[in-house]
Amino acid sequence: MKKLLATLILLAAIPSFSQQKNTLTDPDLEINELDEVIIQGNRLQTPFSESTRDIQVITQKQIQALPAKSLNEVLSFISGVDIRQRGPFGTQSDISIDGGTSEQTLVLINGVKMLDSQTAHNMMNIPVSLSAIDHIEVIRGAAARVYGINALTGAINIVTKKSKRSTVIADIRAGSSFKGKEEGDGAGIYGGGAAEVTGVYGSDNQSQLFSLTQSNSNGQRYNSASKNTRLFYSGNYDFNANNSIQAMAGYAQSQFGANGFYAAPGDINSEEHVKSSVFSLSSKHTWGDFTLSPRISDRYGEDDYRYFKDDLSRGRSIHYTNALMLELNSSLKTGIGTFGFGWESRLEKINSSNIGEHERDNHGVYAELKSFLSEKLRGTIGLYGNYNTDFGHQLYPGLDLAYLINHHWKIAASMGSGQRIPSFTDLYLDQRPGNIGNALLQPENAWNYEGNIQYQNGNLQLKTGYFYRQISEFIDWVREDASTPYSPINLGKNTMQGVYGRVQQDFELAGKQSFGYQVSYNYLRPSMETSTEIQSKYILESLKHQLVAGVHYRINDFSFHIKNRWLQRELANAYNVADVRLNYKVQNFLLYTEITNLFNATYKEAGAVPMPTRWFGLGVTYQWGQG
């Protein structure tokens, strides 16, 4: 680890030989391409180069190069994003940003919220295949002004491909730890594989995307086998230059052994079945400088948790949830800037064996203005008003400013607020003697302040910043001692301070070679203002240090990529995980091999689930057409 860091620091001092032209086989850094990405905020769309707050974007070409087999693993390499996996290889995970809880982060697909009103444990049950993703946007800080409720610490928007050209991408992969199975888990070794195919039918006025992924694994320890199915469609049809229609539908099904997920060691033979579907239909209409975009969408979920997978007569929890979402977004370009204004409603229901039947409605309205205040100063100001049938009215303002010092330097500052509505599990769960909800909970409210400075010169890009966040009525699951159940309370004020830094650079070498590196570091310092002394789940999970470093090298059609993650949580030992991927391109085929957890680290991310030891993988990707 020390040698790797020393090498990266040395490389950072090397001047760029020339600006590199990125190709399909050298995808790790695409600054020129990123400048052209349009940030798909539900309110106002913004070119990446004009963004006024800290937004990170990872593109499809970058995803292809990463040593990652699932969306969870891709997100684990993004600065500030904390992935706590219970099931490995994309089975189940909690996601948070900048030291928040999983309930405080919002995940979206093409702007449609994947928010699960039962529990955030299921929010990452995403139907999208990796090869169907165009790019991923990560916005940090309280983002009610941009995405409404529950984007308390940030939001992640997954944007799928749209193309005027037809393409097909197929991928087959398999892997194993080559470890023999544990007693009672059958014979043989642990391993698994996956196949996915994504096709885009494109023309001048339409784009239709279909994707299918199936992954099966017999696990990596006792009772950890999984089966995952992902189906997804998105389509766009342009009637003319001013009118278009968009549709999206997806289905995700996961079945997995839940050994140690929630109640170790008693849940050694537990199993969980999770299903979710999403549907969306929207349109876009433009009259001169005015644009109107209505949308209706729905997310349905089923969660069947079996404490004893071989005895369904006891210890079984079944939950059915549904959220119908209605939106009307609009924008108007004027001489002083672009105005955005609109309305959204979310109608939530749950029918559960240990939560009961409940429903609630949430309605929000917003207005914002994006303006170039001068040749070098730009800003966005907005206000989001929210009404929840259980919790009443709230207002959430936000302001972003950016100043272009010159062609290379930019400074930015933002302040924003947000709210997190308690989940139905927080409020009503009755899972004695383990966990009991609290119907008296109040929503969490946050204020977030951030400042950063950015430097870009050719393919060298650096950014460093500081943020301060305070959450009032912070919700945490607590208990007095091991003999009492966990129950959520509004614990008090949670204050988080953090500093971060990122640097990345590419070099073009002689003989069709290239080399590049990326380094990011986050330091988080949380504090709680509370008079109680009780056991807290949040403090156990809170991230303190995160260092992600990577290097990549290409020569002709061969490329090599290594990513290293060093993390430490507040009350746990640090761990270090290194992953390696080698690619070789032959015409339309990409052959690759991966080694994850190269140095065989022992670590846990959530619950009592040891993560996989060293894992070896092989795969081949076929691509027809250029999207």
C-alpha positions in Angstrom: 0.0 0.0 0.0 2.7 2.5 0.9 4.6 1.7 -2.3 1.5 2.2 -4.4 0.8 5.6 -2.7 4.4 6.7 -3.2 4.3 5.8 -6.9 1.0 7.7 -7.3 2.4 10.8 -5.6 5.5 10.7 -7.8 3.4 10.4 -11.0 1.3 13.4 -9.9 4.3 15.6 -10.3 5.0 14.5 -13.9 3.8 17.0 -16.4 1.4 15.9 -19.1 3.2 14.9 -22.3 0.2 15.8 -24.4 -3.6 15.8 -24.4 -4.7 12.2 -25.0 -7.4 11.2 -27.4 -9.6 8.6 -25.6 -10.5 5.4 -27.4 -12.7 2.4 -26.6 -9.7 0.5 -25.2 -8.5 3.4 -23.0 -11.6 4.4 -21.1 -10.4 5.5 -17.6 -10.2 9.2 -18.2 -12.6 11.1 -20.5 -12.5 14.7 -19.4 -13.4 16.0 -22.9 -16.4 13.6 -23.1 -17.5 14.5 -19.6 -17.7 18.1 -20.5 -20.4 17.2 -23.0 -22.5 15.1 -20.5 -25.8 16.7 -19.6 -26.6 16.4 -15.9 -30.2 14.9 -15.9 -31.6 16.8 -12.9 -35.4 16.6 -12.7 -35.6 20.3 -12.6 -33.1 21.9 -14.9 -30.6 20.1 -17.1 -27.1 21.3 -16.9 -23.9 20.6 -19.0 -21.3 18.9 -16.7 -18.8 21.7 -17.6 -21.3 24.3 -16.2 -22.2 22.5 -13.0 -22.1 24.8 -9.9 -21.8 22.0 -7.2 -19.7 18.9 -6.7 -21.2 16.3 -9.1 -19.2 13.2 -10.1 -19.9 11.4 -13.4 -18.8 7.9 -14.3 -19.3 6.8 -18.0 -20.1 3.5 -19.6 -16.5 3.3 -20.9 -15.2 3.7 -17.4 -17.6 1.1 -16.1 -16.3 -1.4 -18.8 -12.8 -1.0 -17.5 -13.4 -1.4 -13.8 -12.8 -4.7 -12.0 -16.5 -4.9 -11.1 -19.3 -7.4 -11.7 -22.2 -5.4 -10.4 -23.5 -1.9 -10.0 -22.7 -2.1 -6.2 -19.1 -2.7 -7.0 -18.9 0.1 -9.5 -20.3 2.6 -7.0 -17.8 1.4 -4.4 -15.0 3.1 -6.4 -16.7 6.6 -6.4 -15.4 9.2 -3.9 -17.6 9.7 -0.9 -20.0 6.8 -1.8 -20.0 4.1 0.8 -21.3 0.6 -0.2 -22.0 -1.8 2.6 -22.7 -5.1 1.0 -24.4 -8.0 2.9 -24.6 -10.3 -0.1 -21.6 -10.2 -2.4 -21.7 -9.7 -6.2 -24.7 -7.4 -6.3 -27.1 -9.4 -4.2 -27.9 -6.8 -1.5 -26.3 -3.7 -0.3 -26.9 -0.5 1.6 -25.6 2.8 0.1 -24.8 6.1 1.7 -22.9 9.3 0.8 -20.5 11.2 3.0 -21.1 9.3 6.2 -24.9 9.4 6.2 -27.2 6.4 6.7 -28.6 4.3 3.8 -32.1 5.9 4.4 -30.6 9.4 3.7 -29.4 8.7 0.2 -31.7 8.6 -2.9 -31.2 6.4 -5.9 -32.9 7.1 -9.2 -33.1 5.6 -12.7 -33.5 8.3 -15.4 -34.8 10.6 -12.7 -37.4 8.1 -11.4 -37.0 7.5 -7.7 -36.1 4.0 -6.5 -37.0 5.0 -2.9 -38.4 2.0 -1.0 -40.9 3.1 1.7 -40.4 -0.2 3.5 -36.6 -0.1 3.9 -33.5 1.3 2.1 -32.1 -2.3 2.2 -34.1 -2.9 -1.0 -33.4 0.4 -2.9 -30.4 -1.1 -4.7 -32.5 -3.9 -6.2 -32.0 -2.3 -9.5 -33.2 -3.8 -12.8 -30.6 -2.1 -15.1 -27.7 -4.2 -16.6 -24.2 -2.6 -16.4 -24.0 -2.5 -20.2 -27.3 -0.6 -20.4 -25.9 2.4 -18.4 -24.8 5.5 -20.3 -23.5 7.2 -17.2 -24.0 7.6 -13.5 -24.4 11.0 -11.7 -23.5 11.4 -8.1 -24.6 14.6 -6.4 -23.3 15.2 -2.9 -25.0 17.2 -0.1 -28.7 17.9 0.8 -30.5 17.9 -2.5 -34.2 18.5 -1.8 -34.1 21.4 -4.3 -33.1 19.0 -7.1 -34.7 15.7 -6.2 -37.2 16.3 -3.3 -37.5 14.3 -0.1 -34.9 11.7 1.2 -32.0 13.2 -0.8 -30.7 14.2 2.6 -27.0 13.5 2.1 -27.0 13.1 -1.7 -28.4 11.3 -4.7 -27.3 8.9 -7.4 -29.0 9.0 -10.8 -28.4 6.1 -13.2 -28.9 7.3 -16.8 -29.4 4.6 -19.4 -28.2 4.7 -23.0 -30.0 6.5 -25.8 -28.6 6.3 -29.4 -29.4 7.0 -33.0 -27.4 3.9 -33.9 -28.2 0.2 -33.3 -25.9 -1.8 -31.1 -25.8 -5.1 -29.3 -23.5 -6.0 -26.4 -23.4 -9.5 -24.9 -21.3 -10.4 -21.9 -20.6 -13.8 -20.3 -18.5 -14.2 -17.2 -17.7 -16.8 -14.5 -15.6 -16.9 -11.3 -14.6 -18.8 -8.2 -12.6 -18.5 -5.1 -11.6 -22.2 -5.6 -12.4 -22.8 -2.0 -14.1 -26.0 -1.0 -17.7 -25.6 0.3 -18.3 -25.5 4.1 -19.9 -28.4 5.9 -23.6 -28.7 5.2 -23.4 -26.6 2.0 -22.9 -29.5 -0.4 -19.9 -30.7 -2.4 -17.5 -28.8 -4.7 -16.1 -25.3 -4.7 -17.7 -21.9 -4.4 -18.3 -20.0 -7.7 -20.8 -18.5 -10.0 -21.4 -16.8 -13.3 -23.6 -14.3 -15.2 -24.8 -13.5 -18.7 -26.2 -10.2 -19.9 -27.2 -8.8 -23.2 -28.2 -5.2 -24.1 -29.5 -4.1 -27.4 -30.3 -0.7 -28.7 -32.4 -0.1 -31.8 -31.8 3.4 -32.9 -32.7 5.7 -35.8 -32.9 9.5 -36.4 -36.2 9.8 -34.4 -36.2 6.9 -31.9 -34.1 4.8 -29.5 -35.3 1.6 -28.0 -33.1 -0.2 -25.4 -33.6 -3.8 -24.0 -31.5 -5.5 -21.5 -31.5 -8.9 -19.7 -29.1 -10.1 -17.0 -29.1 -13.5 -15.2 -26.6 -14.3 -12.5 -26.3 -17.5 -10.4 -23.9 -18.2 -7.6 -23.6 -21.1 -5.1 -22.2 -18.5 -2.7 -18.9 -17.8 -1.0 -19.6 -19.3 2.5 -22.4 -21.4 4.1 -25.9 -20.4 3.0 -24.9 -17.5 0.7 -26.1 -18.8 -2.7 -28.0 -16.3 -4.9 -30.0 -16.0 -8.1 -30.6 -12.6 -9.6 -32.7 -11.7 -12.7 -32.8 -8.2 -14.2 -35.1 -7.1 -17.1 -35.1 -3.5 -18.4 -36.5 -1.4 -21.2 -36.3 2.3 -22.0 -37.5 4.0 -25.1 -37.5 7.5 -26.6 -39.5 8.6 -29.7 -39.2 12.0 -31.2 -42.4 13.1 -33.1 -40.6 16.2 -34.2 -38.0 18.7 -32.9 -40.4 19.9 -30.2 -42.4 16.9 -29.0 -41.2 13.5 -27.8 -42.3 10.6 -25.5 -40.3 8.5 -23.2 -41.1 5.1 -21.6 -39.3 2.9 -19.1 -40.0 -0.5 -17.5 -37.9 -2.8 -15.4 -38.1 -5.9 -13.2 -35.6 -7.2 -10.7 -35.8 -10.5 -8.7 -33.3 -11.7 -6.2 -33.2 -14.8 -4.1 -30.3 -15.3 -1.6 -29.2 -16.9 1.5 -29.3 -14.3 4.3 -26.8 -15.9 6.7 -25.8 -13.1 9.2 -27.7 -10.4 7.5 -29.8 -9.1 10.3 -29.8 -11.3 13.4 -26.5 -13.3 13.7 -25.8 -16.0 14.7 -29.4 -17.1 14.9 -30.2 -16.4 11.3 -27.6 -18.8 9.9 -30.3 -20.6 7.9 -32.3 -17.5 6.8 -33.3 -16.7 3.2 -34.7 -13.7 1.5 -36.7 -13.2 -1.8 -37.0 -9.6 -3.1 -38.9 -8.5 -6.2 -39.3 -5.0 -7.5 -40.7 -3.4 -10.7 -40.7 0.1 -12.1 -42.7 1.7 -14.8 -42.5 5.3 -16.2 -44.2 7.2 -19.0 -43.3 10.8 -19.8 -43.3 13.3 -22.6 -41.5 16.5 -23.4 -43.0 19.5 -25.3 -41.3 22.7 -26.3 -42.8 26.0 -27.4 -40.1 28.5 -28.1 -38.3 29.1 -24.8 -40.8 27.1 -22.7 -40.6 23.4 -22.1 -43.1 21.2 -20.3 -42.5 17.6 -19.2 -45.2 15.5 -17.5 -44.4 12.1 -16.1 -46.3 9.2 -14.4 -44.3 6.4 -12.8 -44.8 3.5 -10.3 -42.5 1.4 -8.2 -43.8 -1.9 -6.7 -41.9 -4.1 -4.3 -42.2 -7.5 -2.6 -39.9 -8.7 0.3 -40.2 -12.2 1.7 -37.8 -12.8 4.6 -37.6 -16.3 5.9 -35.8 -16.6 9.2 -36.0 -20.4 8.9 -35.8 -21.2 5.2 -36.8 -24.8 5.8 -39.8 -24.0 8.1 -42.1 -21.3 6.7 -44.6 -21.7 9.5 -42.6 -19.4 11.8 -40.2 -16.5 11.6 -41.5 -15.2 8.2 -42.0 -11.6 7.2 -43.8 -10.6 4.0 -44.0 -7.0 2.8 -45.8 -5.5 -0.3 -45.2 -1.9 -1.1 -46.2 0.4 -3.9 -45.5 4.1 -4.8 -47.3 5.9 -7.5 -45.5 9.1 -8.6 -47.0 12.0 -10.6 -44.8 14.9 -11.9 -45.0 18.0 -13.9 -41.6 19.7 -14.7 -41.1 22.8 -16.7 -38.5 25.4 -17.7 -38.5 28.9 -19.2 -35.5 30.6 -20.7 -35.4 34.4 -20.2 -33.0 37.2 -20.4 -31.9 36.8 -16.8 -31.6 33.0 -16.8 -33.6 29.8 -17.0 -36.5 29.3 -14.6 -37.6 25.9 -13.5 -40.9 25.2 -11.7 -43.2 22.2 -11.2 -45.0 19.8 -8.9 -44.7 16.2 -7.9 -46.8 13.8 -5.8 -45.9 10.4 -4.3 -48.6 8.0 -3.1 -47.2 5.3 -0.9 -48.8 2.1 0.5 -47.6 -1.0 2.4 -49.2 -4.3 3.4 -47.0 -6.3 5.7 -47.1 -9.2 8.0 -45.2 -7.4 10.8 -45.6 -3.7 9.8 -49.4 -3.7 9.0 -51.3 -1.8 6.4 -50.5 1.9 6.0 -50.6 4.6 3.4 -49.5 8.2 3.1 -49.1 10.9 0.4 -46.4 13.3 -0.2 -46.7 16.4 -2.4 -44.0 18.9 -3.4 -43.7 22.0 -5.5 -40.5 23.8 -6.5 -39.1 26.8 -8.2 -35.5 27.6 -9.2 -33.5 30.0 -11.3 -30.2 29.2 -13.1 -28.3 32.3 -14.3 -25.0 33.5 -15.5 -24.6 36.5 -13.2 -21.5 37.7 -15.1 -19.0 36.4 -17.6 -17.3 34.4 -14.8 -20.0 34.0 -12.1 -22.9 31.6 -12.4 -25.4 30.4 -9.9 -28.6 28.5 -9.2 -31.1 29.4 -6.5 -34.2 27.4 -5.6 -36.9 26.5 -3.1 -38.7 23.2 -2.6 -42.0 23.1 -0.6 -43.2 19.8 0.7 -46.4 18.5 2.3 -46.7 15.0 3.8 -50.1 13.7 5.1 -48.4 12.4 8.2 -45.8 15.2 8.9 -47.2 18.4 7.5 -45.5 21.3 5.7 -41.8 22.1 5.2 -39.8 24.5 3.0 -36.2 23.6 1.7 -34.1 26.4 0.0 -30.8 25.9 -1.8 -28.1 28.0 -3.4 -25.1 27.1 -5.6 -22.5 29.5 -6.9 -19.4 29.0 -9.1 -16.7 31.5 -10.1 -14.4 30.9 -13.0 -11.0 32.4 -12.0 -9.5 31.6 -15.4 -9.5 28.8 -18.0 -8.0 26.4 -15.4 -9.3 27.4 -12.0 -12.9 27.4 -10.6 -14.2 27.8 -7.1 -17.7 26.8 -6.0 -19.8 27.0 -2.9 -23.3 25.6 -2.1 -25.8 25.5 0.7 -28.8 23.3 0.7 -31.4 21.7 2.9 -33.4 18.5 2.9 -35.7 16.2 4.7 -35.9 12.4 5.3 -39.3 10.9 6.0 -39.1 7.9 8.3 -39.7 4.6 6.5 -42.7 2.3 7.4 -40.2 0.0 9.1 -38.9 2.9 11.2 -42.5 3.7 12.3 -44.4 0.4 12.6 -42.1 -2.6 12.6 -43.0 -5.3 15.2 -40.3 -8.0 15.0 -40.0 -8.9 18.7 -37.7 -9.6 20.3 -35.2 -8.1 17.8 -36.5 -4.8 16.4 -39.5 -2.6 17.3 -40.6 0.5 15.4 -41.5 3.9 16.9 -44.7 5.6 15.6 -43.7 8.8 17.3 -40.7 9.5 15.1 -40.3 12.8 13.4 -38.6 13.5 10.0 -34.9 14.3 9.8 -34.0 17.8 8.6 -30.5 18.8 7.3 -28.5 21.8 6.3 -25.4 21.2 4.2 -22.7 23.8 3.4 -19.8 23.1 1.0 -17.0 24.8 -0.7 -14.5 23.5 -3.3 -11.8 24.5 -5.7 -11.1 22.8 -9.0 -8.1 22.9 -11.4 -8.1 21.5 -14.9 -5.3 21.7 -17.5 -5.5 19.3 -20.4 -6.0 15.8 -18.9 -5.0 16.8 -15.4 -7.9 17.5 -13.1 -7.8 18.2 -9.4 -10.5 19.1 -6.9 -10.5 19.6 -3.1 -13.3 20.7 -0.8 -14.8 20.9 2.6 -18.4 20.3 3.8 -20.3 20.8 7.0 -23.7 19.1 7.5 -26.0 19.2 10.5 -29.0 16.9 10.8 -31.6 17.7 13.4 -34.0 15.0 14.7 -31.4 12.4 13.6 -32.9 8.9 13.5 -30.9 6.0 14.8 -31.8 2.4 15.9 -30.6 2.1 19.5 -30.9 -0.2 22.5 -29.9 0.1 26.2 -28.1 -3.3 26.2 -27.9 -6.6 24.4 -31.0 -7.9 26.3 -33.4 -5.3 24.9 -34.6 -4.9 21.3 -33.4 -2.2 18.9 -35.8 0.7 18.3 -35.5 3.9 16.4 -35.5 7.3 18.1 -34.9 10.9 17.2 -31.5 10.8 18.8 -30.5 14.5 18.6 -28.3 16.6 16.3 -25.8 14.8 14.1 -23.0 17.0 12.8 -20.6 15.9 10.0 -17.5 17.7 8.8 -15.6 16.3 5.9 -12.7 17.1 3.6 -12.0 15.5 0.3 -9.6 15.6 -2.6 -9.4 14.0 -6.0 -6.8 14.0 -8.7 -6.7 12.2 -12.1 -4.4 12.4 -15.1 -3.6 10.5 -18.3 -0.4 10.4 -20.4 0.0 9.4 -24.0 3.2 7.5 -24.5 5.1 6.4 -27.6 4.1 3.2 -29.5 0.3 3.4 -29.0 0.7 3.3 -25.2 -1.1 5.3 -22.5 -0.9 5.5 -18.8 -3.1 7.1 -16.2 -3.9 7.3 -12.5 -6.8 8.4 -10.2 -6.6 9.1 -6.4 -9.4 10.3 -4.1 -9.4 10.7 -0.3 -12.3 11.5 2.1 -12.0 12.2 5.8 -15.2 12.4 7.8 -15.6 13.6 11.4 -19.0 13.0 12.9 -20.3 14.1 16.3 -23.6 13.6 18.1 -25.4 16.0 20.5 -27.4 13.7 22.8 -27.8 13.2 26.5 -28.4 9.4 26.2 -25.8 6.7 26.5 -27.1 3.8 24.5 -25.9 1.4 21.9 -26.1 2.9 18.4 -26.2 1.1 15.0 -25.2 4.2 13.1 -22.0 4.8 15.0 -20.9 1.2 14.3 -21.3 1.8 10.5 -20.1 5.4 10.1 -17.3 5.9 7.7 -14.2 7.8 8.8 -11.5 7.4 6.1 -11.9 6.4 2.5 -8.9 6.3 0.1 -9.5 5.0 -3.5 -6.5 4.8 -5.8 -6.2 3.3 -9.3 -3.8 3.1 -12.2 -4.3 1.9 -15.8 -2.0 1.1 -18.7 -2.7 0.4 -22.3 -0.6 -0.9 -25.2 -2.3 -1.5 -28.5 -5.3 -3.8 -27.7 -4.1 -4.8 -24.2 -5.0 -2.9 -21.1 -4.4 -3.3 -17.4 -6.4 -1.8 -14.5 -5.9 -1.9 -10.8 -8.1 -0.3 -8.1 -7.3 -0.2 -4.4 -9.8 0.8 -1.6 -8.7 1.6 1.9 -11.5 2.2 4.4 -11.9 2.7 8.1 -15.2 3.0 10.0 -15.6 4.8 13.2 -15.4 1.8 15.6 -13.8 -0.8 13.4 -10.3 -1.7 12.1 -9.3 -0.4 8.7 -9.2 -2.8 5.7 -7.6 -2.7 2.3 -9.1 -4.3 -0.9 -7.2 -4.4 -4.2 -8.9 -5.5 -7.5 -7.2 -6.1 -10.8 -8.6 -6.4 -14.4 -6.8 -7.3 -17.6 -8.5 -6.7 -21.0 -7.5 -7.9 -24.5 -9.5 -6.7 -27.5 -9.8 -8.8 -30.6 -12.0 -7.2 -33.3 -15.5 -7.1 -31.8 -14.6 -9.2 -28.8 -13.1 -8.1 -25.5 -11.5 -10.9 -23.4 -10.9 -10.1 -19.7 -9.8 -11.6 -16.5 -10.3 -10.2 -13.0 -8.9 -10.9 -9.5 -10.9 -9.2 -6.7 -9.6 -8.9 -3.2 -6.1 -9.6 -4.6 -4.4 -9.7 -1.2 -7.1 -11.9 0.4 -8.2 -9.3 3.0 -10.6 -10.3 5.8 -13.3 -7.7 6.2 -17.0 -7.0 6.7 -19.1 -4.2 5.3 -22.5 -4.7 7.0 -24.1 -7.1 9.5 -22.1 -10.2 10.4 -21.3 -11.1 6.8 -17.6 -11.7 5.9 -17.0 -10.5 2.4 -15.5 -12.9 -0.2 -11.8 -13.8 -0.1 -9.7 -13.7 -3.2 -11.9 -14.3 -6.2 -10.8 -15.2 -9.8 -13.0 -14.4 -12.8 -13.0 -14.8 -16.6 -15.3 -13.2 -19.2 -15.8 -12.2 -22.8 -17.8 -9.3 -24.2 -19.1 -9.0 -27.8 -20.1 -5.7 -29.3 -21.8 -5.2 -32.6 -22.2 -1.7 -33.9 -20.9 1.6 -32.3 -23.3 3.3 -30.0 
